[in-house]
Amino acid sequence: MVIYLQMPPPKKVSARQKVLAQWRGVDLAPIETAKAIRARDAGKVVAKVLSDLKMDSRRADIEIVKVWNELLDPNITAHAQPHNLHKGTLFVNVDSSSWLSEIVRYRRKEILDRLQHSFGKNLIQKISFRVG
């Protein structure tokens, strides 16, 4: 089996490039074109920046806080605030152990049901309360 490698056709060199190569004593055109910054699609750049900053998860966290403050009893929201959502578990900081006991014993199921009704059962599967 014989394989023939085909060389790419030589690129046309402008008069400007010829003069610069002659003046410099070396042809830097291949290096300059290799190091040239290529224009990129703005939509792709913005999407990459947003994904690097994890804006989708931050937006979800903000939405959870907003719904938390609107749906729940003001007495609860005064003493407990969502801190983080990780793998379906909503972590909530409570300001004292007495409120932690009150919420865990009497209000946990109600809070979970309301949040799952707003966001769906896949996003918030359980709630973990802690003093903090």
LUMSE-7673 format. One record per atom (N, C-alpha, C): residue number from 0; chain; atom name; x, y, z. Coordinates in Angstrom, 2 decimals, always signed. Layout:
<atom NUM, 'A', 'CA', <X, Y, Z>>
...
// end
This chain:
<atom 0, 'A', 'N', <+0.84, -1.16, +0.00>>
<atom 0, 'A', 'CA', <+0.00, +0.00, +0.00>>
<atom 0, 'A', 'C', <+0.90, +1.24, +0.00>>
<atom 1, 'A', 'N', <+0.61, +2.16, -0.89>>
<atom 1, 'A', 'CA', <+1.39, +3.38, -1.02>>
<atom 1, 'A', 'C', <+0.52, +4.55, -0.60>>
<atom 2, 'A', 'N', <+1.06, +5.37, +0.28>>
<atom 2, 'A', 'CA', <+0.34, +6.56, +0.73>>
<atom 2, 'A', 'C', <+1.09, +7.78, +0.23>>
<atom 3, 'A', 'N', <+0.36, +8.64, -0.45>>
<atom 3, 'A', 'CA', <+0.95, +9.87, -0.95>>
<atom 3, 'A', 'C', <+0.53, +11.01, -0.06>>
<atom 4, 'A', 'N', <+1.47, +11.74, +0.43>>
<atom 4, 'A', 'CA', <+1.19, +12.92, +1.23>>
<atom 4, 'A', 'C', <+1.17, +14.13, +0.32>>
<atom 5, 'A', 'N', <+0.14, +14.86, +0.42>>
<atom 5, 'A', 'CA', <+0.02, +16.03, -0.43>>
<atom 5, 'A', 'C', <+0.39, +17.27, +0.38>>
<atom 6, 'A', 'N', <+1.29, +18.03, -0.11>>
<atom 6, 'A', 'CA', <+1.72, +19.26, +0.55>>
<atom 6, 'A', 'C', <+0.69, +20.35, +0.26>>
<atom 7, 'A', 'N', <+0.40, +21.17, +1.27>>
<atom 7, 'A', 'CA', <-0.54, +22.27, +1.02>>
<atom 7, 'A', 'C', <+0.08, +23.26, +0.04>>
<atom 8, 'A', 'N', <-0.76, +23.89, -0.75>>
<atom 8, 'A', 'CA', <-0.21, +24.86, -1.72>>
<atom 8, 'A', 'C', <+0.40, +26.04, -0.97>>
<atom 9, 'A', 'N', <+1.45, +26.61, -1.52>>
<atom 9, 'A', 'CA', <+2.10, +27.74, -0.84>>
<atom 9, 'A', 'C', <+1.15, +28.94, -0.81>>
<atom 10, 'A', 'N', <+1.19, +29.65, +0.31>>
<atom 10, 'A', 'CA', <+0.32, +30.81, +0.45>>
<atom 10, 'A', 'C', <+0.93, +31.99, -0.31>>
<atom 11, 'A', 'N', <+0.05, +32.82, -0.81>>
<atom 11, 'A', 'CA', <+0.51, +34.00, -1.53>>
<atom 11, 'A', 'C', <+1.11, +34.99, -0.53>>
<atom 12, 'A', 'N', <+2.24, +35.53, -0.89>>
<atom 12, 'A', 'CA', <+2.92, +36.48, -0.03>>
<atom 12, 'A', 'C', <+2.75, +37.87, -0.64>>
<atom 13, 'A', 'N', <+2.27, +38.79, +0.20>>
<atom 13, 'A', 'CA', <+2.05, +40.14, -0.30>>
<atom 13, 'A', 'C', <+3.38, +40.87, -0.43>>
<atom 14, 'A', 'N', <+3.35, +41.95, -1.17>>
<atom 14, 'A', 'CA', <+4.55, +42.75, -1.37>>
<atom 14, 'A', 'C', <+5.02, +43.32, -0.04>>
<atom 15, 'A', 'N', <+4.09, +43.68, +0.83>>
<atom 15, 'A', 'CA', <+4.44, +44.22, +2.15>>
<atom 15, 'A', 'C', <+5.21, +43.19, +2.97>>
<atom 16, 'A', 'N', <+4.72, +41.94, +2.93>>
<atom 16, 'A', 'CA', <+5.39, +40.88, +3.68>>
<atom 16, 'A', 'C', <+6.79, +40.60, +3.12>>
<atom 17, 'A', 'N', <+6.93, +40.66, +1.81>>
<atom 17, 'A', 'CA', <+8.24, +40.44, +1.20>>
<atom 17, 'A', 'C', <+9.23, +41.52, +1.63>>
<atom 18, 'A', 'N', <+8.77, +42.77, +1.63>>
<atom 18, 'A', 'CA', <+9.65, +43.89, +2.00>>
<atom 18, 'A', 'C', <+10.03, +43.79, +3.48>>
<atom 19, 'A', 'N', <+9.07, +43.46, +4.34>>
<atom 19, 'A', 'CA', <+9.37, +43.34, +5.77>>
<atom 19, 'A', 'C', <+10.35, +42.19, +6.02>>
<atom 20, 'A', 'N', <+10.15, +41.07, +5.35>>
<atom 20, 'A', 'CA', <+11.06, +39.94, +5.52>>
<atom 20, 'A', 'C', <+12.46, +40.30, +5.04>>
<atom 21, 'A', 'N', <+12.55, +41.03, +3.94>>
<atom 21, 'A', 'CA', <+13.85, +41.44, +3.40>>
<atom 21, 'A', 'C', <+14.52, +42.42, +4.35>>
<atom 22, 'A', 'N', <+13.78, +43.37, +4.88>>
<atom 22, 'A', 'CA', <+14.32, +44.39, +5.78>>
<atom 22, 'A', 'C', <+14.78, +43.77, +7.11>>
<atom 23, 'A', 'N', <+13.97, +42.83, +7.65>>
<atom 23, 'A', 'CA', <+14.31, +42.18, +8.91>>
<atom 23, 'A', 'C', <+15.42, +41.15, +8.76>>
<atom 24, 'A', 'N', <+15.53, +40.59, +7.58>>
<atom 24, 'A', 'CA', <+16.51, +39.54, +7.36>>
<atom 24, 'A', 'C', <+15.95, +38.16, +7.67>>
<atom 25, 'A', 'N', <+14.70, +38.11, +8.09>>
<atom 25, 'A', 'CA', <+14.05, +36.84, +8.40>>
<atom 25, 'A', 'C', <+12.56, +37.02, +8.16>>
<atom 26, 'A', 'N', <+11.92, +35.95, +7.73>>
<atom 26, 'A', 'CA', <+10.48, +36.02, +7.47>>
<atom 26, 'A', 'C', <+9.73, +35.61, +8.75>>
<atom 27, 'A', 'N', <+9.10, +36.58, +9.40>>
<atom 27, 'A', 'CA', <+8.36, +36.33, +10.64>>
<atom 27, 'A', 'C', <+6.87, +36.14, +10.41>>
<atom 28, 'A', 'N', <+6.43, +36.14, +9.18>>
<atom 28, 'A', 'CA', <+5.00, +36.02, +8.87>>
<atom 28, 'A', 'C', <+4.37, +34.76, +9.47>>
<atom 29, 'A', 'N', <+5.00, +33.58, +9.37>>
<atom 29, 'A', 'CA', <+4.37, +32.39, +9.95>>
<atom 29, 'A', 'C', <+4.22, +32.50, +11.48>>
<atom 30, 'A', 'N', <+5.21, +33.07, +12.13>>
<atom 30, 'A', 'CA', <+5.14, +33.23, +13.59>>
<atom 30, 'A', 'C', <+4.06, +34.25, +13.96>>
<atom 31, 'A', 'N', <+4.00, +35.35, +13.20>>
<atom 31, 'A', 'CA', <+3.00, +36.38, +13.48>>
<atom 31, 'A', 'C', <+1.59, +35.85, +13.28>>
<atom 32, 'A', 'N', <+1.38, +35.07, +12.25>>
<atom 32, 'A', 'CA', <+0.04, +34.53, +12.03>>
<atom 32, 'A', 'C', <-0.31, +33.47, +13.08>>
<atom 33, 'A', 'N', <+0.69, +32.75, +13.55>>
<atom 33, 'A', 'CA', <+0.43, +31.74, +14.59>>
<atom 33, 'A', 'C', <+0.07, +32.40, +15.92>>
<atom 34, 'A', 'N', <+0.68, +33.55, +16.21>>
<atom 34, 'A', 'CA', <+0.44, +34.22, +17.48>>
<atom 34, 'A', 'C', <-0.71, +35.24, +17.42>>
<atom 35, 'A', 'N', <-1.25, +35.45, +16.25>>
<atom 35, 'A', 'CA', <-2.34, +36.42, +16.11>>
<atom 35, 'A', 'C', <-3.56, +35.96, +16.90>>
<atom 36, 'A', 'N', <-4.18, +36.88, +17.55>>
<atom 36, 'A', 'CA', <-5.39, +36.57, +18.32>>
<atom 36, 'A', 'C', <-6.55, +36.49, +17.34>>
<atom 37, 'A', 'N', <-7.18, +35.37, +17.34>>
<atom 37, 'A', 'CA', <-8.31, +35.15, +16.46>>
<atom 37, 'A', 'C', <-9.57, +35.77, +17.08>>
<atom 38, 'A', 'N', <-10.37, +36.33, +16.24>>
<atom 38, 'A', 'CA', <-11.64, +36.88, +16.71>>
<atom 38, 'A', 'C', <-12.54, +35.72, +17.13>>
<atom 39, 'A', 'N', <-13.27, +35.91, +18.23>>
<atom 39, 'A', 'CA', <-14.16, +34.87, +18.72>>
<atom 39, 'A', 'C', <-15.58, +35.41, +18.79>>
<atom 40, 'A', 'N', <-16.51, +34.50, +18.71>>
<atom 40, 'A', 'CA', <-17.91, +34.86, +18.80>>
<atom 40, 'A', 'C', <-18.21, +35.37, +20.21>>
<atom 41, 'A', 'N', <-18.81, +36.55, +20.30>>
<atom 41, 'A', 'CA', <-19.09, +37.16, +21.61>>
<atom 41, 'A', 'C', <-20.03, +36.30, +22.44>>
<atom 42, 'A', 'N', <-20.98, +35.65, +21.82>>
<atom 42, 'A', 'CA', <-21.91, +34.79, +22.55>>
<atom 42, 'A', 'C', <-21.19, +33.63, +23.23>>
<atom 43, 'A', 'N', <-20.20, +33.05, +22.55>>
<atom 43, 'A', 'CA', <-19.45, +31.94, +23.14>>
<atom 43, 'A', 'C', <-18.57, +32.43, +24.28>>
<atom 44, 'A', 'N', <-17.98, +33.61, +24.13>>
<atom 44, 'A', 'CA', <-17.13, +34.16, +25.19>>
<atom 44, 'A', 'C', <-17.96, +34.45, +26.43>>
<atom 45, 'A', 'N', <-19.11, +35.09, +26.26>>
<atom 45, 'A', 'CA', <-19.98, +35.41, +27.39>>
<atom 45, 'A', 'C', <-20.48, +34.14, +28.06>>
<atom 46, 'A', 'N', <-20.86, +33.15, +27.28>>
<atom 46, 'A', 'CA', <-21.33, +31.88, +27.85>>
<atom 46, 'A', 'C', <-20.23, +31.21, +28.66>>
<atom 47, 'A', 'N', <-18.99, +31.26, +28.18>>
<atom 47, 'A', 'CA', <-17.86, +30.67, +28.91>>
<atom 47, 'A', 'C', <-17.61, +31.41, +30.21>>
<atom 48, 'A', 'N', <-17.64, +32.73, +30.17>>
<atom 48, 'A', 'CA', <-17.42, +33.52, +31.38>>
<atom 48, 'A', 'C', <-18.50, +33.23, +32.41>>
<atom 49, 'A', 'N', <-19.75, +33.19, +31.98>>
<atom 49, 'A', 'CA', <-20.86, +32.90, +32.90>>
<atom 49, 'A', 'C', <-20.75, +31.51, +33.50>>
<atom 50, 'A', 'N', <-20.33, +30.55, +32.69>>
<atom 50, 'A', 'CA', <-20.18, +29.19, +33.23>>
<atom 50, 'A', 'C', <-19.01, +29.13, +34.20>>
<atom 51, 'A', 'N', <-17.92, +29.85, +33.92>>
<atom 51, 'A', 'CA', <-16.79, +29.88, +34.84>>
<atom 51, 'A', 'C', <-17.16, +30.53, +36.17>>
<atom 52, 'A', 'N', <-18.01, +31.54, +36.12>>
<atom 52, 'A', 'CA', <-18.45, +32.21, +37.35>>
<atom 52, 'A', 'C', <-19.59, +31.47, +38.04>>
<atom 53, 'A', 'N', <-20.09, +30.41, +37.41>>
<atom 53, 'A', 'CA', <-21.20, +29.61, +37.94>>
<atom 53, 'A', 'C', <-22.42, +30.49, +38.24>>
<atom 54, 'A', 'N', <-22.75, +31.33, +37.29>>
<atom 54, 'A', 'CA', <-23.86, +32.27, +37.47>>
<atom 54, 'A', 'C', <-25.21, +31.55, +37.55>>
<atom 55, 'A', 'N', <-25.35, +30.41, +36.87>>
<atom 55, 'A', 'CA', <-26.63, +29.70, +36.93>>
<atom 55, 'A', 'C', <-26.94, +29.23, +38.34>>
<atom 56, 'A', 'N', <-25.92, +28.68, +39.01>>
<atom 56, 'A', 'CA', <-26.16, +28.21, +40.39>>
<atom 56, 'A', 'C', <-26.38, +29.38, +41.33>>
<atom 57, 'A', 'N', <-25.68, +30.48, +41.10>>
<atom 57, 'A', 'CA', <-25.88, +31.67, +41.95>>
<atom 57, 'A', 'C', <-27.28, +32.25, +41.74>>
<atom 58, 'A', 'N', <-27.74, +32.24, +40.51>>
<atom 58, 'A', 'CA', <-29.08, +32.73, +40.21>>
<atom 58, 'A', 'C', <-30.12, +31.84, +40.90>>
<atom 59, 'A', 'N', <-29.88, +30.54, +40.91>>
<atom 59, 'A', 'CA', <-30.79, +29.61, +41.58>>
<atom 59, 'A', 'C', <-30.80, +29.86, +43.09>>
<atom 60, 'A', 'N', <-29.62, +30.12, +43.67>>
<atom 60, 'A', 'CA', <-29.54, +30.42, +45.10>>
<atom 60, 'A', 'C', <-30.31, +31.69, +45.45>>
<atom 61, 'A', 'N', <-30.20, +32.70, +44.62>>
<atom 61, 'A', 'CA', <-30.92, +33.95, +44.86>>
<atom 61, 'A', 'C', <-32.42, +33.73, +44.76>>
<atom 62, 'A', 'N', <-32.83, +32.93, +43.79>>
<atom 62, 'A', 'CA', <-34.25, +32.63, +43.62>>
<atom 62, 'A', 'C', <-34.79, +31.87, +44.83>>
<atom 63, 'A', 'N', <-34.00, +30.97, +45.37>>
<atom 63, 'A', 'CA', <-34.42, +30.21, +46.56>>
<atom 63, 'A', 'C', <-34.61, +31.15, +47.74>>
<atom 64, 'A', 'N', <-33.69, +32.08, +47.93>>
<atom 64, 'A', 'CA', <-33.82, +33.04, +49.04>>
<atom 64, 'A', 'C', <-35.07, +33.90, +48.86>>
<atom 65, 'A', 'N', <-35.31, +34.33, +47.63>>
<atom 65, 'A', 'CA', <-36.48, +35.16, +47.37>>
<atom 65, 'A', 'C', <-37.77, +34.41, +47.68>>
<atom 66, 'A', 'N', <-37.88, +33.18, +47.20>>
<atom 66, 'A', 'CA', <-39.08, +32.37, +47.45>>
<atom 66, 'A', 'C', <-39.20, +32.04, +48.94>>
<atom 67, 'A', 'N', <-38.07, +31.75, +49.58>>
<atom 67, 'A', 'CA', <-38.05, +31.47, +51.02>>
<atom 67, 'A', 'C', <-38.68, +32.63, +51.79>>
<atom 68, 'A', 'N', <-38.28, +33.84, +51.47>>
<atom 68, 'A', 'CA', <-38.79, +35.02, +52.18>>
<atom 68, 'A', 'C', <-40.25, +35.31, +51.88>>
<atom 69, 'A', 'N', <-40.73, +34.93, +50.71>>
<atom 69, 'A', 'CA', <-42.12, +35.19, +50.34>>
<atom 69, 'A', 'C', <-43.09, +34.11, +50.83>>
<atom 70, 'A', 'N', <-42.65, +32.85, +50.82>>
<atom 70, 'A', 'CA', <-43.56, +31.74, +51.13>>
<atom 70, 'A', 'C', <-43.71, +31.45, +52.62>>
<atom 71, 'A', 'N', <-42.66, +31.69, +53.37>>
<atom 71, 'A', 'CA', <-42.66, +31.23, +54.75>>
<atom 71, 'A', 'C', <-43.10, +32.32, +55.72>>
<atom 72, 'A', 'N', <-43.46, +31.86, +56.89>>
<atom 72, 'A', 'CA', <-43.87, +32.71, +57.99>>
<atom 72, 'A', 'C', <-42.73, +33.70, +58.32>>
<atom 73, 'A', 'N', <-43.03, +34.99, +58.48>>
<atom 73, 'A', 'CA', <-41.98, +35.97, +58.80>>
<atom 73, 'A', 'C', <-41.21, +35.64, +60.08>>
<atom 74, 'A', 'N', <-41.84, +34.94, +61.03>>
<atom 74, 'A', 'CA', <-41.11, +34.54, +62.24>>
<atom 74, 'A', 'C', <-40.00, +33.54, +61.90>>
<atom 75, 'A', 'N', <-40.26, +32.67, +60.96>>
<atom 75, 'A', 'CA', <-39.23, +31.70, +60.55>>
<atom 75, 'A', 'C', <-38.13, +32.40, +59.76>>
<atom 76, 'A', 'N', <-38.52, +33.24, +58.82>>
<atom 76, 'A', 'CA', <-37.51, +33.90, +57.99>>
<atom 76, 'A', 'C', <-36.66, +34.87, +58.80>>
<atom 77, 'A', 'N', <-37.17, +35.35, +59.91>>
<atom 77, 'A', 'CA', <-36.38, +36.23, +60.77>>
<atom 77, 'A', 'C', <-35.25, +35.46, +61.47>>
<atom 78, 'A', 'N', <-35.43, +34.16, +61.65>>
<atom 78, 'A', 'CA', <-34.45, +33.38, +62.40>>
<atom 78, 'A', 'C', <-33.74, +32.30, +61.58>>
<atom 79, 'A', 'N', <-34.18, +32.05, +60.36>>
<atom 79, 'A', 'CA', <-33.56, +31.02, +59.52>>
<atom 79, 'A', 'C', <-33.50, +31.50, +58.07>>
<atom 80, 'A', 'N', <-32.33, +31.33, +57.46>>
<atom 80, 'A', 'CA', <-32.13, +31.72, +56.07>>
<atom 80, 'A', 'C', <-31.37, +30.63, +55.32>>
<atom 81, 'A', 'N', <-31.74, +30.36, +54.07>>
<atom 81, 'A', 'CA', <-31.01, +29.37, +53.28>>
<atom 81, 'A', 'C', <-29.57, +29.82, +53.06>>
<atom 82, 'A', 'N', <-28.67, +28.88, +53.14>>
<atom 82, 'A', 'CA', <-27.24, +29.19, +52.98>>
<atom 82, 'A', 'C', <-26.68, +28.63, +51.67>>
<atom 83, 'A', 'N', <-27.04, +27.38, +51.38>>
<atom 83, 'A', 'CA', <-26.42, +26.72, +50.23>>
<atom 83, 'A', 'C', <-27.32, +25.58, +49.75>>
<atom 84, 'A', 'N', <-27.27, +25.32, +48.46>>
<atom 84, 'A', 'CA', <-27.96, +24.17, +47.88>>
<atom 84, 'A', 'C', <-26.90, +23.30, +47.24>>
<atom 85, 'A', 'N', <-26.80, +22.04, +47.72>>
<atom 85, 'A', 'CA', <-25.77, +21.14, +47.20>>
<atom 85, 'A', 'C', <-26.35, +19.75, +47.04>>
<atom 86, 'A', 'N', <-26.34, +19.27, +45.80>>
<atom 86, 'A', 'CA', <-26.82, +17.92, +45.46>>
<atom 86, 'A', 'C', <-28.20, +17.62, +46.03>>
<atom 87, 'A', 'N', <-29.11, +18.56, +45.89>>
<atom 87, 'A', 'CA', <-30.49, +18.35, +46.30>>
<atom 87, 'A', 'C', <-30.77, +18.63, +47.76>>
<atom 88, 'A', 'N', <-29.75, +19.00, +48.53>>
<atom 88, 'A', 'CA', <-29.94, +19.31, +49.94>>
<atom 88, 'A', 'C', <-29.80, +20.81, +50.15>>
<atom 89, 'A', 'N', <-30.83, +21.41, +50.71>>
<atom 89, 'A', 'CA', <-30.81, +22.83, +51.03>>
<atom 89, 'A', 'C', <-30.31, +22.98, +52.47>>
<atom 90, 'A', 'N', <-29.20, +23.67, +52.63>>
<atom 90, 'A', 'CA', <-28.64, +23.92, +53.96>>
<atom 90, 'A', 'C', <-29.15, +25.26, +54.45>>
<atom 91, 'A', 'N', <-29.72, +25.26, +55.65>>
<atom 91, 'A', 'CA', <-30.33, +26.45, +56.21>>
<atom 91, 'A', 'C', <-29.66, +26.77, +57.53>>
<atom 92, 'A', 'N', <-29.23, +28.02, +57.69>>
<atom 92, 'A', 'CA', <-28.64, +28.49, +58.95>>
<atom 92, 'A', 'C', <-29.73, +29.07, +59.83>>
<atom 93, 'A', 'N', <-29.76, +28.63, +61.08>>
<atom 93, 'A', 'CA', <-30.73, +29.10, +62.06>>
<atom 93, 'A', 'C', <-29.94, +29.83, +63.14>>
<atom 94, 'A', 'N', <-30.50, +30.95, +63.65>>
<atom 94, 'A', 'CA', <-29.72, +31.78, +64.57>>
<atom 94, 'A', 'C', <-29.63, +31.29, +66.01>>
<atom 95, 'A', 'N', <-30.45, +30.34, +66.42>>
<atom 95, 'A', 'CA', <-30.34, +29.83, +67.79>>
<atom 95, 'A', 'C', <-30.82, +28.38, +67.85>>
<atom 96, 'A', 'N', <-30.37, +27.69, +68.88>>
<atom 96, 'A', 'CA', <-30.74, +26.28, +69.02>>
<atom 96, 'A', 'C', <-32.23, +26.12, +69.36>>
<atom 97, 'A', 'N', <-32.82, +27.10, +70.05>>
<atom 97, 'A', 'CA', <-34.25, +26.99, +70.34>>
<atom 97, 'A', 'C', <-35.08, +27.09, +69.06>>
<atom 98, 'A', 'N', <-34.71, +27.98, +68.14>>
<atom 98, 'A', 'CA', <-35.41, +28.06, +66.86>>
<atom 98, 'A', 'C', <-35.12, +26.84, +66.00>>
<atom 99, 'A', 'N', <-33.92, +26.32, +66.10>>
<atom 99, 'A', 'CA', <-33.58, +25.10, +65.37>>
<atom 99, 'A', 'C', <-34.50, +23.96, +65.81>>
<atom 100, 'A', 'N', <-34.68, +23.81, +67.10>>
<atom 100, 'A', 'CA', <-35.55, +22.77, +67.63>>
<atom 100, 'A', 'C', <-37.00, +22.98, +67.18>>
<atom 101, 'A', 'N', <-37.48, +24.21, +67.24>>
<atom 101, 'A', 'CA', <-38.85, +24.54, +66.83>>
<atom 101, 'A', 'C', <-39.07, +24.19, +65.36>>
<atom 102, 'A', 'N', <-38.15, +24.61, +64.53>>
<atom 102, 'A', 'CA', <-38.31, +24.40, +63.08>>
<atom 102, 'A', 'C', <-38.22, +22.92, +62.74>>
<atom 103, 'A', 'N', <-37.22, +22.24, +63.29>>
<atom 103, 'A', 'CA', <-37.03, +20.82, +62.97>>
<atom 103, 'A', 'C', <-38.21, +19.98, +63.45>>
<atom 104, 'A', 'N', <-38.70, +20.26, +64.62>>
<atom 104, 'A', 'CA', <-39.80, +19.45, +65.18>>
<atom 104, 'A', 'C', <-41.14, +19.72, +64.50>>
<atom 105, 'A', 'N', <-41.46, +20.99, +64.29>>
<atom 105, 'A', 'CA', <-42.83, +21.33, +63.91>>
<atom 105, 'A', 'C', <-43.00, +21.87, +62.50>>
<atom 106, 'A', 'N', <-41.95, +22.40, +61.90>>
<atom 106, 'A', 'CA', <-42.12, +23.11, +60.62>>
<atom 106, 'A', 'C', <-41.35, +22.51, +59.45>>
<atom 107, 'A', 'N', <-40.48, +21.55, +59.67>>
<atom 107, 'A', 'CA', <-39.63, +21.02, +58.62>>
<atom 107, 'A', 'C', <-40.43, +20.52, +57.43>>
<atom 108, 'A', 'N', <-41.42, +19.71, +57.66>>
<atom 108, 'A', 'CA', <-42.22, +19.11, +56.58>>
<atom 108, 'A', 'C', <-42.97, +20.19, +55.80>>
<atom 109, 'A', 'N', <-43.54, +21.15, +56.51>>
<atom 109, 'A', 'CA', <-44.27, +22.25, +55.85>>
<atom 109, 'A', 'C', <-43.33, +23.06, +54.94>>
<atom 110, 'A', 'N', <-42.15, +23.38, +55.45>>
<atom 110, 'A', 'CA', <-41.19, +24.15, +54.67>>
<atom 110, 'A', 'C', <-40.75, +23.37, +53.44>>
<atom 111, 'A', 'N', <-40.42, +22.09, +53.62>>
<atom 111, 'A', 'CA', <-40.00, +21.26, +52.49>>
<atom 111, 'A', 'C', <-41.10, +21.15, +51.44>>
<atom 112, 'A', 'N', <-42.34, +20.94, +51.87>>
<atom 112, 'A', 'CA', <-43.45, +20.84, +50.92>>
<atom 112, 'A', 'C', <-43.63, +22.12, +50.12>>
<atom 113, 'A', 'N', <-43.55, +23.25, +50.78>>
<atom 113, 'A', 'CA', <-43.72, +24.53, +50.06>>
<atom 113, 'A', 'C', <-42.61, +24.77, +49.05>>
<atom 114, 'A', 'N', <-41.38, +24.48, +49.45>>
<atom 114, 'A', 'CA', <-40.25, +24.68, +48.54>>
<atom 114, 'A', 'C', <-40.30, +23.70, +47.37>>
<atom 115, 'A', 'N', <-40.68, +22.46, +47.64>>
<atom 115, 'A', 'CA', <-40.79, +21.49, +46.55>>
<atom 115, 'A', 'C', <-41.93, +21.84, +45.61>>
<atom 116, 'A', 'N', <-42.99, +22.42, +46.14>>
<atom 116, 'A', 'CA', <-44.09, +22.86, +45.29>>
<atom 116, 'A', 'C', <-43.63, +23.98, +44.35>>
<atom 117, 'A', 'N', <-42.76, +24.86, +44.85>>
<atom 117, 'A', 'CA', <-42.27, +25.97, +44.03>>
<atom 117, 'A', 'C', <-41.17, +25.56, +43.06>>
<atom 118, 'A', 'N', <-40.24, +24.71, +43.49>>
<atom 118, 'A', 'CA', <-39.07, +24.38, +42.68>>
<atom 118, 'A', 'C', <-39.07, +22.98, +42.10>>
<atom 119, 'A', 'N', <-39.93, +22.12, +42.59>>
<atom 119, 'A', 'CA', <-39.93, +20.73, +42.14>>
<atom 119, 'A', 'C', <-39.15, +19.85, +43.10>>
<atom 120, 'A', 'N', <-39.49, +18.59, +43.08>>
<atom 120, 'A', 'CA', <-38.87, +17.65, +44.03>>
<atom 120, 'A', 'C', <-37.45, +17.28, +43.65>>
<atom 121, 'A', 'N', <-37.06, +17.50, +42.41>>
<atom 121, 'A', 'CA', <-35.70, +17.15, +41.99>>
<atom 121, 'A', 'C', <-34.68, +18.17, +42.47>>
<atom 122, 'A', 'N', <-35.04, +19.44, +42.51>>
<atom 122, 'A', 'CA', <-34.08, +20.47, +42.91>>
<atom 122, 'A', 'C', <-33.83, +20.42, +44.41>>
<atom 123, 'A', 'N', <-34.88, +20.40, +45.21>>
<atom 123, 'A', 'CA', <-34.73, +20.36, +46.67>>
<atom 123, 'A', 'C', <-35.33, +19.06, +47.16>>
<atom 124, 'A', 'N', <-34.48, +18.12, +47.53>>
<atom 124, 'A', 'CA', <-34.92, +16.82, +47.98>>
<atom 124, 'A', 'C', <-35.05, +16.74, +49.50>>
<atom 125, 'A', 'N', <-34.17, +17.47, +50.19>>
<atom 125, 'A', 'CA', <-34.24, +17.50, +51.65>>
<atom 125, 'A', 'C', <-33.64, +18.80, +52.16>>
<atom 126, 'A', 'N', <-33.91, +19.07, +53.44>>
<atom 126, 'A', 'CA', <-33.40, +20.29, +54.07>>
<atom 126, 'A', 'C', <-32.58, +19.90, +55.29>>
<atom 127, 'A', 'N', <-31.45, +20.54, +55.45>>
<atom 127, 'A', 'CA', <-30.61, +20.35, +56.62>>
<atom 127, 'A', 'C', <-30.49, +21.67, +57.35>>
<atom 128, 'A', 'N', <-30.96, +21.68, +58.59>>
<atom 128, 'A', 'CA', <-30.90, +22.89, +59.41>>
<atom 128, 'A', 'C', <-29.71, +22.79, +60.35>>
<atom 129, 'A', 'N', <-29.04, +23.94, +60.58>>
<atom 129, 'A', 'CA', <-27.92, +23.97, +61.52>>
<atom 129, 'A', 'C', <-27.81, +25.36, +62.12>>
<atom 130, 'A', 'N', <-27.29, +25.41, +63.32>>
<atom 130, 'A', 'CA', <-27.08, +26.70, +63.98>>
<atom 130, 'A', 'C', <-25.85, +27.32, +63.37>>
<atom 131, 'A', 'N', <-25.99, +28.56, +62.96>>
<atom 131, 'A', 'CA', <-24.82, +29.20, +62.35>>
<atom 131, 'A', 'C', <-25.03, +30.60, +61.95>>
// end
